[in-house]
């Protein structure tokens, strides 16, 4: 695990989810939505956002989460390909870079 801001790195076995890869702002928004009982109406009443803005933001977050999951699945397949000898480390690096670019 590494901080993108200061570069501090901690090594070990950690359970991580794709939610951790969302921006802090998006994580905070999802927490507020959770605490509002997953109710757009309740969140709208508690914030300065309207229903349409909240729905639009949720749709964007859903798509971002799907993209993160898809990329993670692809990364695992690449690593498994190296392990099985189907791909060289150099090919894997190129494949990983392509994932990041997409």
Short mmCIF file of the C-alpha atoms (twelve columns), coordinates in Angstrom:
data_MODEL
# 
_entry.id   MODEL 
# 
loop_
_atom_site.group_PDB 
_atom_site.id 
_atom_site.type_symbol 
_atom_site.label_atom_id 
_atom_site.label_alt_id 
_atom_site.label_comp_id 
_atom_site.label_asym_id 
_atom_site.label_seq_id 
_atom_site.Cartn_x 
_atom_site.Cartn_y 
_atom_site.Cartn_z 
_atom_site.pdbx_PDB_model_num 
ATOM 1   C CA . UNK A 1   0.000   0.000   0.000   1 
ATOM 2   C CA . UNK A 2   1.405   3.399   -0.928  1 
ATOM 3   C CA . UNK A 3   0.261   6.986   -0.416  1 
ATOM 4   C CA . UNK A 4   0.021   8.788   -3.761  1 
ATOM 5   C CA . UNK A 5   0.706   12.130  -2.075  1 
ATOM 6   C CA . UNK A 6   3.752   11.546  0.143   1 
ATOM 7   C CA . UNK A 7   5.018   8.212   -1.186  1 
ATOM 8   C CA . UNK A 8   4.963   6.428   2.186   1 
ATOM 9   C CA . UNK A 9   4.762   2.710   1.512   1 
ATOM 10  C CA . UNK A 10  3.569   -0.137  3.749   1 
ATOM 11  C CA . UNK A 11  4.095   -3.734  2.693   1 
ATOM 12  C CA . UNK A 12  2.106   -6.726  3.863   1 
ATOM 13  C CA . UNK A 13  -1.051  -8.701  3.234   1 
ATOM 14  C CA . UNK A 14  -3.999  -6.308  3.016   1 
ATOM 15  C CA . UNK A 15  -7.549  -6.799  1.856   1 
ATOM 16  C CA . UNK A 16  -8.348  -4.036  -0.556  1 
ATOM 17  C CA . UNK A 17  -11.435 -3.213  -2.533  1 
ATOM 18  C CA . UNK A 18  -11.997 -1.155  -5.611  1 
ATOM 19  C CA . UNK A 19  -13.735 1.407   -3.384  1 
ATOM 20  C CA . UNK A 20  -10.318 2.321   -1.981  1 
ATOM 21  C CA . UNK A 21  -9.252  3.334   -5.490  1 
ATOM 22  C CA . UNK A 22  -12.037 5.908   -5.792  1 
ATOM 23  C CA . UNK A 23  -11.174 9.503   -4.987  1 
ATOM 24  C CA . UNK A 24  -11.629 10.679  -1.417  1 
ATOM 25  C CA . UNK A 25  -14.462 12.910  -2.589  1 
ATOM 26  C CA . UNK A 26  -16.251 9.969   -4.203  1 
ATOM 27  C CA . UNK A 27  -15.735 7.805   -1.106  1 
ATOM 28  C CA . UNK A 28  -17.204 10.564  1.059   1 
ATOM 29  C CA . UNK A 29  -20.193 10.906  -1.272  1 
ATOM 30  C CA . UNK A 30  -20.825 7.148   -1.117  1 
ATOM 31  C CA . UNK A 31  -20.589 7.228   2.679   1 
ATOM 32  C CA . UNK A 32  -23.166 10.022  2.851   1 
ATOM 33  C CA . UNK A 33  -25.413 8.022   0.483   1 
ATOM 34  C CA . UNK A 34  -25.020 4.925   2.694   1 
ATOM 35  C CA . UNK A 35  -25.834 6.906   5.843   1 
ATOM 36  C CA . UNK A 36  -28.904 8.306   4.080   1 
ATOM 37  C CA . UNK A 37  -30.141 4.723   3.791   1 
ATOM 38  C CA . UNK A 38  -29.301 4.552   0.089   1 
ATOM 39  C CA . UNK A 39  -32.104 7.043   -0.468  1 
ATOM 40  C CA . UNK A 40  -31.516 9.717   -3.076  1 
ATOM 41  C CA . UNK A 41  -34.421 11.694  -1.644  1 
ATOM 42  C CA . UNK A 42  -32.964 11.613  1.885   1 
ATOM 43  C CA . UNK A 43  -29.504 12.574  0.614   1 
ATOM 44  C CA . UNK A 44  -30.995 15.472  -1.356  1 
ATOM 45  C CA . UNK A 45  -32.715 16.702  1.808   1 
ATOM 46  C CA . UNK A 46  -29.428 16.501  3.742   1 
ATOM 47  C CA . UNK A 47  -27.276 18.197  1.115   1 
ATOM 48  C CA . UNK A 48  -27.325 21.029  -1.379  1 
ATOM 49  C CA . UNK A 49  -27.604 18.595  -4.292  1 
ATOM 50  C CA . UNK A 50  -30.809 17.898  -6.137  1 
ATOM 51  C CA . UNK A 51  -32.171 14.507  -7.116  1 
ATOM 52  C CA . UNK A 52  -30.921 14.757  -10.708 1 
ATOM 53  C CA . UNK A 53  -27.397 15.755  -9.665  1 
ATOM 54  C CA . UNK A 54  -27.226 12.887  -7.168  1 
ATOM 55  C CA . UNK A 55  -28.535 10.352  -9.688  1 
ATOM 56  C CA . UNK A 56  -26.025 11.571  -12.271 1 
ATOM 57  C CA . UNK A 57  -23.152 11.305  -9.811  1 
ATOM 58  C CA . UNK A 58  -24.222 7.799   -8.781  1 
ATOM 59  C CA . UNK A 59  -24.362 6.730   -12.431 1 
ATOM 60  C CA . UNK A 60  -20.832 8.079   -12.958 1 
ATOM 61  C CA . UNK A 61  -19.576 6.288   -9.842  1 
ATOM 62  C CA . UNK A 62  -21.164 3.018   -10.941 1 
ATOM 63  C CA . UNK A 63  -19.401 3.237   -14.298 1 
ATOM 64  C CA . UNK A 64  -16.084 4.109   -12.640 1 
ATOM 65  C CA . UNK A 65  -16.407 1.172   -10.252 1 
ATOM 66  C CA . UNK A 66  -17.205 -1.181  -13.140 1 
ATOM 67  C CA . UNK A 67  -14.116 0.078   -14.984 1 
ATOM 68  C CA . UNK A 68  -11.942 -0.488  -11.918 1 
ATOM 69  C CA . UNK A 69  -13.289 -4.033  -11.466 1 
ATOM 70  C CA . UNK A 70  -12.788 -4.853  -15.141 1 
ATOM 71  C CA . UNK A 71  -9.204  -3.552  -15.045 1 
ATOM 72  C CA . UNK A 72  -8.465  -5.517  -11.869 1 
ATOM 73  C CA . UNK A 73  -9.797  -8.705  -13.460 1 
ATOM 74  C CA . UNK A 74  -7.621  -8.046  -16.516 1 
ATOM 75  C CA . UNK A 75  -4.547  -7.464  -14.294 1 
ATOM 76  C CA . UNK A 76  -5.114  -10.791 -12.565 1 
ATOM 77  C CA . UNK A 77  -5.392  -12.558 -15.931 1 
ATOM 78  C CA . UNK A 78  -2.112  -10.950 -17.030 1 
ATOM 79  C CA . UNK A 79  -0.348  -12.096 -13.856 1 
ATOM 80  C CA . UNK A 80  -1.763  -15.598 -14.274 1 
ATOM 81  C CA . UNK A 81  -0.511  -15.567 -17.875 1 
ATOM 82  C CA . UNK A 82  3.012   -14.866 -16.644 1 
ATOM 83  C CA . UNK A 83  2.716   -17.600 -14.049 1 
ATOM 84  C CA . UNK A 84  1.616   -20.132 -16.688 1 
ATOM 85  C CA . UNK A 85  4.396   -19.030 -19.053 1 
ATOM 86  C CA . UNK A 86  1.940   -17.715 -21.634 1 
ATOM 87  C CA . UNK A 87  3.335   -14.192 -21.428 1 
ATOM 88  C CA . UNK A 88  6.753   -12.688 -20.821 1 
ATOM 89  C CA . UNK A 89  7.222   -10.043 -18.129 1 
ATOM 90  C CA . UNK A 90  7.859   -7.482  -20.885 1 
ATOM 91  C CA . UNK A 91  4.560   -8.371  -22.594 1 
ATOM 92  C CA . UNK A 92  2.828   -8.128  -19.223 1 
ATOM 93  C CA . UNK A 93  4.245   -4.652  -18.623 1 
ATOM 94  C CA . UNK A 94  2.960   -3.495  -22.007 1 
ATOM 95  C CA . UNK A 95  -0.449  -5.038  -21.320 1 
ATOM 96  C CA . UNK A 96  -0.631  -3.351  -17.897 1 
ATOM 97  C CA . UNK A 97  0.362   0.007   -19.400 1 
ATOM 98  C CA . UNK A 98  -2.366  -0.391  -22.009 1 
ATOM 99  C CA . UNK A 99  -4.919  -0.987  -19.250 1 
ATOM 100 C CA . UNK A 100 -3.866  2.236   -17.536 1 
ATOM 101 C CA . UNK A 101 -4.145  4.184   -20.798 1 
ATOM 102 C CA . UNK A 102 -7.684  2.983   -21.493 1 
# 
